[in-house]
Structure formats: structure tokens, C-alpha cells
Amino acid sequence: MTAIAGTSDGPGVPGVRGDGKTDNDGVQGFATHPDHVGVLGVGGGAGVKGDCPNGDGVQGFTNSPIRAGVIGINQTSGVGVKGVSEGHDAIQGFAKHPDHVGVLGVGGGAGVKGDCPNGDGVQGFTQDGNRSGVVGTNTSTGAGVLGQCKNGVGVHAVSTNGTGLVASGAKAGFFDGNVEVKGQISCPTIDSLLSRISQLEQKIQSAQNVEQKVQALQNQLNTAVSNLTARVTNVEVRVSGLQAISHTHG
């Protein structure tokens, strides 16, 4: 049997009303059974409505590590919890423990989804030098972070003073399509290879210079031999002439 019952048929007149004039609550409800609630509200518009001009509309508190301060459940296809704000964030979540998050989303399709027609879908900010603004982790074989765009850039990495994009792995990068680079490409392996090629080119140039000098010496030697041969031939002719004269007078 109900301890207190109130009925109202007039507009704007509550069935039951409680006023706390000083520092007391207007209405308190207590239920000791774990399957029942302190206050149950059933209505055609909202089951429970909280309205406070200068404070929180609804507050929920619990000391249980496995319970929630406020929980919203929709047993059909609607939203479990919805936040709407005209001039501020619709939903804010704060977690003081370093191993927990401000907002945790678990879903069959996506854990967290951000949809904004004129702004960023999802934003992540941090001031920790060892943390990331946004982290995507895949413990299976899929991608940790996926960027898709129909006509724009799939993933855009920008850093004002640091490195725009860092990739590491068994294959640091895989490109399926044309690649355009504006600026210099620095690769220690390629730089070392280019340095070795430059050294080899210098050695080849030195060898070519030596070869040219040897060829010049060979040409000089051939010229000297040719001149010497001509002189020897001239001497032989003169000697033969002298011998012929000697036989004639002898």
C-alpha cells in the first residue's frame, strides 16, 4: 500500500509537492531493497525532470566501484543518454585517475563517433610531451588509425616545429599510387650509397686522368721512337754510301 498518494487533474498543479525552505531537500526517497529505487518517476514526457536555475538539473552519486553515478538505458532503438546545450558542451566527462578516461564509448559499430557538419568530427588535445592528441590502437590485424576522404586528403599531418609524420614498422611505408615530394629527401642508407658512388666517381676520374697521362707519354714515346728510327735509318744509308765509296777506291 502506498504511504503517500497525490492526484492532480489541474494544469501546472503537482500531485505531490515537497518544499525545502532552508537547507533541506524538498523531497527525499529511500529504498533499502537493492532492486528498488529511492524515487521512481513515470511520465508521458519524462520520468524524472530536474530544473535548477543556478545549479545542476540532476545529480547522481554512488560509492560503488561497479556502479555509475548516472545511467541512462533505452530498451528500444533510441539513445541511452543525450546531452543538449545551447551555448556549451553537450556532454563532459572527467576522470581523475590516470588510468581511466573522461568518456568511454563501447559499441558494436564504433566505440566513439564524432559528427559535425561544419567542424572537426573528433578533436584530441594534450599538453603532455610523451602523449598524443589522438591514439588509435588495433590489437588484431587491422589499421590503428584509418583516414578516408572522397575528394580531399585522407590523412593530413602537420607540425609547426617538429616532424609532420613518423612511420615505423617492418615496412615503414607502403604507397599504392603516385607519390609527389616537395623538398629534399633524406635517407641515411641512400646518403651513404651516394657518398660511396661519389668516391668511386672520384677514383674513376683519377684513373682516367692517369690513363690520359699514360697515353700522352705513350704518344711521346712513339714519336721519339719514330724519330730515332728515322735517324738510325738515315745513318745506315750514309754508312752504306761510305762503304760503297770505300770499295770503289780500294
Secondary structure, 3 states (H helix, E strand, C coil): CCCCCCCCCCCCCCCCCCCCCCCCCCCCCCCCCCCCCCCCCCCCCCCCCCCCCCCCCCCCCCCCCCCCCCCCCCCCCCCCCCCCCCCCCCCCCCCCCCCCCCCCCCCCCCCCCCCCCCCCCCCCCCCCCCCCCCCCCCCCCCCCCCCCCCCCCCCCCCCCCCCCCCCCCCCCCCCCCCCCCCCCCCCHHHHHHHHHHHHHHHHHHHHHHHHHHHHHHHHHHHHHHHHHHHHHHHHHHHHHHHHHHHHHHC
